[in-house]
């Protein structure tokens, strides 16, 4: 039996919720991700250019397969407005078999 490719969650943020929704929509249309959950009202505190920043952002959690992560990173480097966008990929330890199959089906290259 062949190994099943792992499902990965990729988290990204943006200051503009509509821009983030548009990026997620493009990622779904391109089949880079099967689904994106958009969570508004995230507060991000971080250091940038020597100063502490405290910003309201929107978080998206993208559900994909491991082999699509590089595609997602390239897409965001081109389309995301931030100089250094947050892109963090985490491999799922366990998924519901039906959900895993759905993610893999909807992220296959066409």
N, CA and C of each residue as an Amber inpcrd file, in Angstrom:
protein
   330
   0.8350000  -1.1830000   0.0000000   0.0000000   0.0000000   0.0000000
   0.8820000   1.2490000   0.0000000   0.5900000   2.1770000  -0.8570000
   1.3600000   3.4100000  -0.9550000   1.0880000   4.2970000   0.2560000
   2.1080000   5.0490000   0.6420000   1.9160000   6.0140000   1.7230000
   0.9400000   7.0890000   1.2680000   0.0930000   7.5160000   2.1820000
  -0.8560000   8.5880000   1.8960000  -0.1770000   9.9080000   2.2300000
  -0.2460000  10.8400000   1.2990000   0.3700000  12.1470000   1.5090000
  -0.2890000  12.8500000   2.6930000   0.5040000  13.4720000   3.5600000
  -0.0740000  14.1210000   4.7310000  -0.8440000  15.3930000   4.3950000
  -1.8350000  15.6610000   5.2240000  -2.5750000  16.9200000   5.1790000
  -1.7940000  17.9340000   6.0100000  -1.7700000  19.1720000   5.5300000
  -1.0340000  20.2460000   6.1820000  -1.9680000  21.4340000   6.3560000
  -1.8960000  22.0930000   7.5100000  -2.5730000  23.3710000   7.7150000
  -1.5310000  24.4710000   7.5620000  -1.8700000  25.4880000   6.7880000
  -0.9900000  26.6340000   6.5850000  -1.7090000  27.8560000   7.1360000
  -1.0750000  28.5560000   8.0730000  -1.6900000  29.7740000   8.6050000
  -1.0330000  30.9860000   7.9610000  -1.8910000  31.9390000   7.5830000
  -1.4310000  33.2020000   7.0110000  -2.2540000  34.3260000   7.6370000
  -1.7000000  35.5280000   7.6480000  -2.4230000  36.6840000   8.1680000
  -2.3330000  37.8290000   7.1700000  -3.2570000  38.7740000   7.3160000
  -3.2310000  40.0190000   6.5410000  -4.0280000  41.0640000   7.2970000
  -3.6880000  42.3110000   7.0860000  -4.4050000  43.3980000   7.7370000
  -5.7830000  43.6460000   7.1510000  -5.9520000  43.3810000   5.8710000
  -7.2080000  43.6430000   5.1670000  -7.9870000  42.3380000   5.0040000
  -9.1260000  42.1890000   5.7000000  -9.8700000  40.9290000   5.6310000
 -10.3770000  40.5930000   4.2310000 -10.7750000  41.5820000   3.4550000
 -11.2800000  41.3030000   2.1050000 -10.1600000  40.8790000   1.1730000
  -9.0000000  41.4900000   1.3290000  -7.8450000  41.0660000   0.5430000
  -7.4910000  39.6220000   0.8730000  -7.5060000  39.2850000   2.1650000
  -7.1830000  37.9190000   2.5690000  -8.2090000  36.9400000   2.0110000
  -9.4890000  37.2940000   2.0640000 -10.5310000  36.4270000   1.5040000
 -10.3140000  36.2240000   0.0090000  -9.8990000  37.2710000  -0.6930000
  -9.6270000  37.1500000  -2.1260000  -8.4430000  36.2210000  -2.3790000
  -7.3890000  36.3390000  -1.5820000  -6.2430000  35.4380000  -1.7240000
  -6.6570000  33.9910000  -1.4780000  -7.4440000  33.7630000  -0.4320000
  -7.9040000  32.4030000  -0.1240000  -8.7470000  31.8650000  -1.2720000
  -9.6260000  32.6860000  -1.8010000 -10.4690000  32.2670000  -2.9320000
  -9.6020000  31.8500000  -4.1260000  -8.5720000  32.6370000  -4.4280000
  -7.6700000  32.3020000  -5.5320000  -6.9250000  30.9920000  -5.2640000
  -6.5240000  30.7780000  -4.0170000  -5.8360000  29.5340000  -3.6630000
  -6.7530000  28.3240000  -3.8180000  -8.0300000  28.4720000  -3.4580000
  -8.9980000  27.3810000  -3.6370000  -9.2320000  27.1370000  -5.1260000
  -9.4300000  28.2130000  -5.8880000  -9.6670000  28.0690000  -7.3300000
  -8.4940000  27.3950000  -8.0350000  -7.2870000  27.6730000  -7.5760000
  -6.0940000  27.0820000  -8.1900000  -5.8420000  25.6500000  -7.7180000
  -6.6330000  25.1960000  -6.7480000  -6.5080000  23.8680000  -6.1440000
  -5.2320000  23.7160000  -5.3140000  -4.6450000  24.8450000  -4.9230000
  -3.5190000  24.7890000  -3.9980000  -4.0110000  24.4340000  -2.6020000
  -5.2330000  24.8470000  -2.2690000  -5.8370000  24.5000000  -0.9850000
  -7.2560000  23.9930000  -1.2220000  -7.7160000  23.1230000  -0.3410000
  -9.0880000  22.6140000  -0.4400000 -10.0610000  23.5660000   0.2360000
  -9.5900000  24.2560000   1.2720000 -10.4750000  25.0810000   2.0900000
  -9.6300000  26.0990000   2.8400000 -10.2320000  27.2360000   3.1320000
  -9.5810000  28.2200000   3.9840000 -10.5770000  28.7450000   4.9990000
 -10.2320000  28.6630000   6.2710000 -11.0570000  29.2160000   7.3420000
 -10.5270000  30.6020000   7.6660000 -11.3970000  31.6100000   7.6070000
 -10.9850000  32.9930000   7.8190000 -11.5050000  33.4580000   9.1750000
 -10.5810000  33.9310000  10.0040000 -10.8930000  34.3150000  11.3760000
 -10.5240000  35.7880000  11.5600000 -11.5170000  36.6810000  11.6030000
 -11.2210000  38.1100000  11.7530000 -10.8880000  38.4620000  13.2060000
 -10.3000000  39.6380000  13.3740000 -10.1050000  40.1790000  14.7190000
  -8.9530000  39.5950000  15.5000000  -7.9320000  39.0890000  14.8260000
  -6.7570000  38.5620000  15.5140000  -5.8550000  39.7400000  15.8800000
  -5.3620000  39.7350000  17.0830000  -4.4350000  40.7800000  17.5070000
  -3.0250000  40.2140000  17.4510000  -2.1640000  40.8630000  16.6890000
  -0.7800000  40.4140000  16.5300000   0.1610000  41.4360000  17.1480000
   1.0110000  40.9660000  18.0380000   2.0220000  41.8070000  18.6690000
   3.3720000  41.2240000  18.2720000   4.1950000  42.0490000  17.6510000
   5.4560000  41.5590000  17.1080000   6.4490000  42.7140000  16.9850000
   7.7040000  42.3640000  16.7710000   8.7420000  43.3600000  16.5900000
   9.0380000  43.5130000  15.1030000   9.0850000  44.7630000  14.6320000
   9.3900000  45.0220000  13.2220000  10.1580000  46.3320000  13.1300000
  11.2830000  46.3060000  12.4560000  12.1330000  47.4930000  12.2960000
  12.4680000  48.1350000  13.6390000  12.7520000  47.2920000  14.6370000
  13.1960000  47.7830000  15.9330000  12.1210000  48.3230000  16.8510000
  10.8520000  48.1870000  16.4500000   9.7580000  48.6990000  17.2850000
   8.7050000  47.6110000  17.4810000   8.0590000  47.6430000  18.6310000
   6.9730000  46.7080000  18.9010000   5.7250000  47.1860000  18.1660000
   5.1260000  46.3060000  17.4070000   3.8960000  46.5880000  16.6640000
   2.7320000  45.8830000  17.3640000   1.5620000  46.4630000  17.3040000
   0.3510000  45.8860000  17.8950000  -0.7740000  46.1420000  16.8900000
  -1.0830000  45.1350000  16.0880000  -1.9920000  45.3130000  14.9520000
  -3.1670000  44.3500000  14.9990000  -4.2770000  44.8080000  14.4540000
  -5.4260000  43.9430000  14.1980000  -5.2190000  43.3120000  12.8310000
  -5.3660000  42.0110000  12.7660000  -5.2080000  41.2890000  11.5120000
  -6.3280000  40.2680000  11.3760000  -6.3670000  39.6580000  10.2170000
  -7.2610000  38.5330000   9.9700000  -6.3830000  37.3220000   9.7150000
  -6.7650000  36.1970000  10.2960000  -6.0270000  34.9460000  10.1680000
  -6.7800000  34.0190000   9.2340000  -6.0610000  33.3450000   8.3610000
  -6.6540000  32.2830000   7.5490000  -5.8750000  31.0030000   7.8080000
  -6.6190000  29.9280000   7.9980000  -6.0240000  28.6040000   8.1330000
  -6.4040000  27.8380000   6.8750000  -5.3990000  27.4490000   6.1120000
  -5.5870000  26.7860000   4.8290000  -5.3440000  25.2920000   4.9880000
  -6.1890000  24.4790000   4.3800000  -6.0680000  23.0230000   4.4650000
  -5.6310000  22.5050000   3.0990000  -4.4990000  21.7910000   3.0840000
  -3.9000000  21.3690000   1.8270000  -3.1250000  20.0690000   2.0150000
  -2.4420000  19.6670000   0.9760000  -1.5470000  18.5010000   1.0340000
  -0.1020000  19.0060000   1.0980000   0.7820000  18.1930000   1.6000000
   2.1880000  18.5880000   1.7980000   2.8280000  19.0910000   0.5050000
   2.5600000  18.4460000  -0.6070000   3.2290000  18.8030000  -1.8610000
   2.7740000  20.1440000  -2.4310000   1.7380000  20.7540000  -1.8690000
   1.2560000  22.0530000  -2.3540000   1.8290000  23.2400000  -1.5690000
   2.5510000  22.9730000  -0.4810000   3.0300000  24.0680000   0.3710000
   3.9620000  25.0030000  -0.4000000   4.8900000  24.4770000  -1.1790000
   5.7920000  25.3440000  -1.9450000   5.0190000  26.2140000  -2.9310000
   3.9670000  25.6600000  -3.5440000   3.1220000  26.4480000  -4.4540000
   2.4650000  27.6080000  -3.7100000   1.9840000  27.3290000  -2.5010000
   1.3210000  28.3590000  -1.6920000   2.3110000  29.4630000  -1.3280000
   3.5170000  29.0820000  -0.9160000   4.5340000  30.0700000  -0.5510000
   4.8630000  30.9530000  -1.7530000   5.0710000  30.3610000  -2.9180000
   5.3610000  31.1510000  -4.1260000   4.2080000  32.0980000  -4.4600000
   2.9790000  31.5880000  -4.3890000   1.7990000  32.4070000  -4.6620000
   1.7630000  33.6190000  -3.7310000   1.9820000  33.3860000  -2.4350000
   1.9070000  34.4720000  -1.4600000   3.0690000  35.4490000  -1.6030000
   4.2460000  34.9740000  -1.9830000   5.3670000  35.8880000  -2.2210000
   5.0250000  36.8670000  -3.3390000   4.2710000  36.3990000  -4.3060000
   3.8920000  37.2330000  -5.4440000   2.6980000  38.1400000  -5.1360000
   1.6980000  37.6290000  -4.3990000   0.4160000  38.3300000  -4.2710000
   0.1700000  39.0240000  -2.9320000   0.8190000  38.5790000  -1.8740000
   0.5570000  39.1340000  -0.5390000   1.1970000  40.5170000  -0.4230000
   0.4950000  41.4910000   0.1730000   1.0370000  42.8530000   0.2370000
   2.1710000  43.0380000   1.2480000   2.3110000  42.1510000   2.2230000
   3.3500000  42.3190000   3.2390000   4.7220000  41.9540000   2.6770000
   5.7250000  42.6750000   3.1170000   7.1070000  42.3990000   2.7160000
   7.5240000  40.9890000   3.1390000   7.1160000  40.5980000   4.3470000
   7.4280000  39.2730000   4.8860000   6.1400000  38.6740000   5.4340000
   5.3210000  38.0760000   4.5710000   4.0410000  37.5430000   5.0540000
   4.2400000  36.3380000   5.9720000   3.3540000  36.2410000   6.9660000
   3.3580000  35.0510000   7.8200000   2.8460000  33.8750000   7.0080000
   3.6630000  32.8400000   6.9110000   3.2550000  31.5900000   6.2670000
   3.8540000  30.4730000   7.1140000   3.0050000  29.7620000   7.8560000
   3.4700000  28.6910000   8.7370000   2.7010000  27.4270000   8.3910000
   3.4310000  26.3870000   7.9950000   2.8100000  25.1130000   7.6350000
   3.0370000  24.1020000   8.7550000   1.9470000  23.4380000   9.1520000
   1.9930000  22.4410000  10.2160000   1.3340000  21.1620000   9.7200000
   2.0790000  20.0790000   9.7540000   1.5320000  18.7980000   9.3090000
   0.5570000  18.2570000  10.3520000  -0.5830000  17.7780000   9.8850000
  -1.5960000  17.2180000  10.7850000  -1.1070000  15.8850000  11.3440000
  -1.2460000  15.7240000  12.6380000  -0.8900000  14.4610000  13.2850000
  -1.9290000  13.4000000  12.9540000  -3.1940000  13.8210000  12.9220000
  -4.2820000  12.8970000  12.6180000  -5.4240000  13.6850000  12.0030000
  -6.1180000  13.0540000  11.0700000  -7.3050000  13.6630000  10.4680000
  -8.3870000  12.6060000  10.3420000  -9.6190000  13.0570000  10.2590000
 -10.7180000  12.1480000   9.9410000 -10.4400000  11.6050000   8.5390000
 -10.5070000  10.2930000   8.3300000 -10.1760000   9.7250000   7.0200000
 -10.9690000  10.3430000   5.8660000 -12.2400000  10.6060000   6.0760000
 -13.0500000  11.2050000   5.0220000 -12.6210000  12.6180000   4.7040000
 -12.2640000  13.3880000   5.7400000 -11.8050000  14.7610000   5.5120000
 -10.4550000  14.7500000   4.8040000  -9.5640000  13.8750000   5.2370000
  -8.2550000  13.7510000   4.5840000  -8.4330000  13.4480000   3.1020000
  -9.2950000  12.4800000   2.7870000  -9.5320000  12.1290000   1.3850000
 -10.0860000  13.3140000   0.6060000 -10.9930000  14.0800000   1.2290000
 -11.5730000  15.2520000   0.5710000 -10.5000000  16.3020000   0.2830000
  -9.6230000  16.5700000   1.2730000  -8.5420000  17.5420000   1.0690000
  -7.6300000  17.0780000  -0.0630000  -7.2410000  15.8200000  -0.0410000
  -6.3420000  15.3120000  -1.0780000  -6.9920000  15.3560000  -2.4550000
  -8.2730000  15.0230000  -2.5340000  -8.9970000  15.0660000  -3.8110000
  -9.0670000  16.4860000  -4.3650000  -9.2810000  17.4570000  -3.4940000
  -9.4900000  18.8370000  -3.9390000  -8.2120000  19.6520000  -4.0610000
  -7.0670000  19.0010000  -3.8700000  -5.7850000  19.6810000  -4.0740000
  -4.9130000  18.9490000  -5.0880000  -5.5180000  18.0160000  -5.7920000
  -4.7750000  17.3150000  -6.8520000  -4.5560000  18.2570000  -8.0250000
  -3.3870000  18.1590000  -8.6310000  -3.1310000  18.9540000  -9.8400000
  -4.0730000  18.4840000 -10.9350000  -4.5970000  19.4260000 -11.6970000
  -5.5270000  19.0990000 -12.7900000  -4.7900000  19.0160000 -14.1010000
